[in-house]
Amino acid sequence: MHHTKAKADLGLAKVIADLAAKGHTPCISLSEHQPYDLIAVLNGGGMVKIQVKYASLKNNGAVDIRFRTSWADRNGTRIRGYKKQDFDYYAVYCPNKERVLYIPNTPDCPKAVRFDKPANNQSKLIKRADNYLDIIRRESSETIRRRPETVKT
C-alpha cells in the first residue's frame, strides 16, 4: 500500500477492531481537526484519547514511532510535533505483524519498538512490542481535568 491517506484509514480501522476485540468502546471524532483520531472508553472504566499511526516493520525488526503530524496547504507542506495534552496514547498499527501497539504519549515514550530479537542479543534499553499490546489502565488527562468537584452538604 502506498498512499498515505489509505494507510491512515487502514490503521484506524485496525485500531478500532483491536479495541473492540479487547472489550473497549472506540468513539470516532467528528472532526479531522482534533489532535487525536479517536477516544476509547475502557472496559474497566475511564477513557483515553488516541492518535493512530501506521508503521511498517523495518529490516531490523522494529517499528519507528513518528512524533509529528504533517499536512499540505497552499503554502506547502507543514510539520508539527505533538504535545503531551494532545492525546494519551499512540496506537501504532504494524501491517507486517498484524498488530496494534499502544504507546503512552509521555516524554519518555520509546522512539522505536522491537518485534524481533536484536541480532547482537542486546536486551538492555530494548522496548519489546509484547509490552505494548494493550492500554495500561490510567486516567486520561481530560478525565482528570473534567472531574466534578466534590459537593459538601
C-alpha positions, 0 to 999 in steps of 0.5 A: 500500500502506498498512499498515505491517506489509505494507510491512515484509514487502514490503521484506524480501522485496525485500531478500532477492531483491536479495541473492540476485540479487547472489550473497549468502546472506540468513539470516532471524532467528528472532526479531522481537526482534533489532535487525536483520531479517536477516544476509547472508553475502557472496559474497566472504566475511564477513557483515553484519547488516541492518535493512530499511526501506521508503521511498517516493520523495518529490516531490523525488526522494529517499528519507528514511532513518528512524533509529528503530524504533517499536512499540505496547504497552499503554502506547502507542506507543514510539520508539527510535533505533538504535545503531551495534552494532545492525546494519551496514547499512540496506537501504532498499527504494524501491517507486517505483524498484524498488530496494534501497539499502544504507546503512552504519549509521555516524554519518555515514550520509546522512539522505536519498538522491537518485534524481533530479537536484536541480532547482537542479543542486546536486551538492555534499553530494548522496548519489546512490542509484547509490552505494548499490546494493550492500554495500561489502565490510567486516567486520561488527562481530560478525565482528570481535568473534567472531574466534578468537584466534590459537593459538601452538604 
